[in-house]
Amino acid sequence: MDYNFWTRNADNLTSIGSWDVAVVGAGAAGIAAAISAANSGAKVILIENHGFPGGIATAACVPNLMGFDYHGSQIVRGIGDELVRNLAEAGEAAFKVGAEACPDPEPIGSRPIEHAVTTTTHGIRVVANRMLKRAGVNLLYYTRMLGGGVQDGYVKSIVIDRAEGPARVEVKMVIDASGDANFLYRIGAETLKCPADVAMTKTMIFQMSNVRNFNRKTVAAKFRELIENGNNPVATQSVFMGYGELHEGAVGLNYTEIEGDALSSQGLTGMDIEMREQVSTSAKWFKKKFDGFENAYIKETPAQVGIRAGRVSVCDETITQHDIDENTSVENPIGLGLRRYGDHGLKRIKKADRATYKTPRPIPMGALLPVGINNVVAAGRCIGVQPKVITSVRYMGQCFATGQAAGVISAIGAKGDASVHNIVYGDVRTKLLEQGAILG
Ligand SMILES: Cc1cc2nc3c(=O)[nH]c(=O)nc-3n(C[C@H](O)[C@H](O)[C@H](O)COP(=O)(O)OP(=O)(O)OC[C@H]3O[C@@H](n4cnc5c(N)ncnc54)[C@H](O)[C@@H]3O)c2cc1C
């Protein structure tokens, strides 16, 4: 790839204006990043390929917000917490409780978020849009980021492809919240492709409606019985992962799975086709084999393959397995991550590669600051983390937290000419605490 192509050619494109902070990607991280940058006084544009916000949560059909709580205590507040409260007020969220994995009938209200939150893809899209608009963020959906123009280690513009054709956006600061460090990769910054043995399975979660009396415990018991007898349409899937959705009779099934290259269009195309076949086959299987599913039907399938790990950025600090195992100290925390790793292993990953510890670990500010570039901040599942332990930061609670921190850092960065690597941590800390974040 010619990483300098847009540096040479961006100025020949029409400029659509200039912003203090441009956020690439409107997933959990990008939503929080754009709102916190705007709330910190920056003029912000949010660029998103899909026609709606939410990223994996909406486009990959995962309206199940985790990472807010860890072993029974709330560890993420701030913008993510506000989104949950707004979803609940709109009648679009409940806690997911008990071994039955069903929505809690008691409203969320002002209770601390000590459970996973079940919501809807529609709810996330609408409520996030309302919050972004209220914060004054300029929303530019249906727009693909193509790359950036860079001079002397600073990004000067982002090149986009809009419905109207290619254009450039002039910027002071950029937040890469693209999930797979797509912006950093395209400007030639140092990134790391997650190796196949730790990139986890790809999945298309799908939803079935008209399920009677769903209870995860009983479905899981029947599931075990069937797979022990070799009766399983997706032969590699050995664990039942399903939950009652917000609305009566709706069930989310985290059942399909495949291995493949999430950073290749050809790879994604093949996985997309194969997993849609898995959805059709397995929906029939659930209807036939499981009590309560007899009259169920497929209600929603994702717009894209669900990618757990693709590419991460190389940053001033990298969260490593050693950090998670030993709970090493963090000098400049910007939020709390989980101390667990090894989920959704491919069959060849052995048990010894999984771990869960009872306490969280702070996420260091340096894990958001990509090396070799002065005005880009990483957020969400593509921050500086050893791919093997990406689960410590990839749940949506953590993506909201790193997004919010990236927004604050960028708003501070946009006020001067200094490199993000020289931003004073105390200033970031003060602003994050003002915005309600938990830092550790
Ligand atoms: C199958 C599956 C199940 C999961 N289950 C859960 C769960 O139950 N609970 C939980 O908390 N987490 C879960 N996760 C993890 C979690 O959903 C994600 O890690 C998290 O949502 C990532 O957020 P993000 O903002 O970092 O990135 P993403 O959600 O990936 O958002 C990135 C955004 O950037 C946009 N983008 C990328 N490139 C470009 C470009 N060139 N131009 C314009 N836009 C671009 C994308 O369209 C996307 O909207 C799951 C993940 C998967 C795949």
The ligand as an SDF file (V2000), in Angstrom:
LIG
                    3D

 53 58  0  0  0  0  0  0  0  0999 V2000
  -19.9700  -11.3770   17.9810 C   0  0  0  0  0  0  0  0  0  0  0  0
  -19.5720  -10.4150   19.0700 C   0  0  0  0  0  0  0  0  0  0  0  0
  -20.2140  -10.4560   20.2990 C   0  0  0  0  0  0  0  0  0  0  0  0
  -19.8710   -9.5620   21.2790 C   0  0  0  0  0  0  0  0  0  0  0  0
  -20.5690   -9.5800   22.4570 N   0  0  0  0  0  0  0  0  0  0  0  0
  -20.4050   -8.5570   23.3360 C   0  0  0  0  0  0  0  0  0  0  0  0
  -21.3010   -8.4140   24.4450 C   0  0  0  0  0  0  0  0  0  0  0  0
  -22.2160   -9.2090   24.6400 O   0  0  0  0  0  0  0  0  0  0  0  0
  -21.1070   -7.3350   25.2610 N   0  0  0  0  0  0  0  0  0  0  0  0
  -20.0880   -6.4330   25.0650 C   0  0  0  0  0  0  0  0  0  0  0  0
  -19.9730   -5.4630   25.8290 O   0  0  0  0  0  0  0  0  0  0  0  0
  -19.2260   -6.5660   24.0420 N   0  0  0  0  0  0  0  0  0  0  0  0
  -19.3860   -7.5900   23.1590 C   0  0  0  0  0  0  0  0  0  0  0  0
  -18.5610   -7.6890   22.0690 N   0  0  0  0  0  0  0  0  0  0  0  0
  -17.4210   -6.7460   21.9480 C   0  0  0  0  0  0  0  0  0  0  0  0
  -17.8660   -5.3290   21.5940 C   0  0  0  0  0  0  0  0  0  0  0  0
  -19.1190   -5.3510   20.9500 O   0  0  0  0  0  0  0  0  0  0  0  0
  -16.8650   -4.5820   20.6950 C   0  0  0  0  0  0  0  0  0  0  0  0
  -15.5370   -4.8520   21.0660 O   0  0  0  0  0  0  0  0  0  0  0  0
  -17.0900   -3.0720   20.7950 C   0  0  0  0  0  0  0  0  0  0  0  0
  -18.4350   -2.7730   20.4760 O   0  0  0  0  0  0  0  0  0  0  0  0
  -16.1230   -2.3380   19.8950 C   0  0  0  0  0  0  0  0  0  0  0  0
  -16.4120   -0.9720   19.8750 O   0  0  0  0  0  0  0  0  0  0  0  0
  -15.4840    0.0390   19.0710 P   0  0  0  0  0  0  0  0  0  0  0  0
  -16.1700    1.3490   19.1220 O   0  0  0  0  0  0  0  0  0  0  0  0
  -14.0720   -0.0440   19.5280 O   0  0  0  0  0  0  0  0  0  0  0  0
  -15.4420   -0.5230   17.5750 O   0  0  0  0  0  0  0  0  0  0  0  0
  -16.6020   -0.9150   16.5680 P   0  0  0  0  0  0  0  0  0  0  0  0
  -17.8590   -1.2060   17.2730 O   0  0  0  0  0  0  0  0  0  0  0  0
  -16.0210   -1.9340   15.6760 O   0  0  0  0  0  0  0  0  0  0  0  0
  -16.8520    0.4410   15.7610 O   0  0  0  0  0  0  0  0  0  0  0  0
  -15.9940    0.8930   14.7580 C   0  0  0  0  0  0  0  0  0  0  0  0
  -16.7860    1.7520   13.8020 C   0  0  0  0  0  0  0  0  0  0  0  0
  -15.8720    2.3150   12.8530 O   0  0  0  0  0  0  0  0  0  0  0  0
  -16.4620    2.2920   11.5670 C   0  0  0  0  0  0  0  0  0  0  0  0
  -15.3970    2.2980   10.5700 N   0  0  0  0  0  0  0  0  0  0  0  0
  -14.3750    1.4160   10.4410 C   0  0  0  0  0  0  0  0  0  0  0  0
  -13.6190    1.7390    9.3750 N   0  0  0  0  0  0  0  0  0  0  0  0
  -14.1740    2.8450    8.8290 C   0  0  0  0  0  0  0  0  0  0  0  0
  -13.8560    3.6330    7.6850 C   0  0  0  0  0  0  0  0  0  0  0  0
  -12.8150    3.3660    6.8960 N   0  0  0  0  0  0  0  0  0  0  0  0
  -14.6470    4.7040    7.4140 N   0  0  0  0  0  0  0  0  0  0  0  0
  -15.7320    5.0010    8.1880 C   0  0  0  0  0  0  0  0  0  0  0  0
  -16.0710    4.2780    9.2760 N   0  0  0  0  0  0  0  0  0  0  0  0
  -15.3040    3.2110    9.5870 C   0  0  0  0  0  0  0  0  0  0  0  0
  -17.2550    0.9910   11.5770 C   0  0  0  0  0  0  0  0  0  0  0  0
  -18.2710    1.0180   10.5880 O   0  0  0  0  0  0  0  0  0  0  0  0
  -17.7980    0.9450   12.9990 C   0  0  0  0  0  0  0  0  0  0  0  0
  -19.0600    1.5610   13.1040 O   0  0  0  0  0  0  0  0  0  0  0  0
  -18.8560   -8.5990   21.0560 C   0  0  0  0  0  0  0  0  0  0  0  0
  -18.1950   -8.5570   19.8210 C   0  0  0  0  0  0  0  0  0  0  0  0
  -18.5560   -9.4470   18.8330 C   0  0  0  0  0  0  0  0  0  0  0  0
  -17.8800   -9.3710   17.5060 C   0  0  0  0  0  0  0  0  0  0  0  0
  1  2  1  0
  2  3  1  0
  2 52  2  0
  3  4  2  0
  4  5  1  0
  4 50  1  0
  5  6  2  0
  6  7  1  0
  6 13  1  0
  7  8  2  0
  7  9  1  0
  9 10  1  0
 10 11  2  0
 10 12  1  0
 12 13  2  0
 13 14  1  0
 14 15  1  0
 14 50  1  0
 15 16  1  0
 16 17  1  0
 16 18  1  0
 18 19  1  0
 18 20  1  0
 20 21  1  0
 20 22  1  0
 22 23  1  0
 23 24  1  0
 24 25  2  0
 24 26  1  0
 24 27  1  0
 27 28  1  0
 28 29  2  0
 28 30  1  0
 28 31  1  0
 31 32  1  0
 32 33  1  0
 33 34  1  0
 33 48  1  0
 34 35  1  0
 35 36  1  0
 35 46  1  0
 36 37  1  0
 36 45  1  0
 37 38  2  0
 38 39  1  0
 39 40  1  0
 39 45  2  0
 40 41  1  0
 40 42  2  0
 42 43  1  0
 43 44  2  0
 44 45  1  0
 46 47  1  0
 46 48  1  0
 48 49  1  0
 50 51  2  0
 51 52  1  0
 52 53  1  0
M  END
$$$$
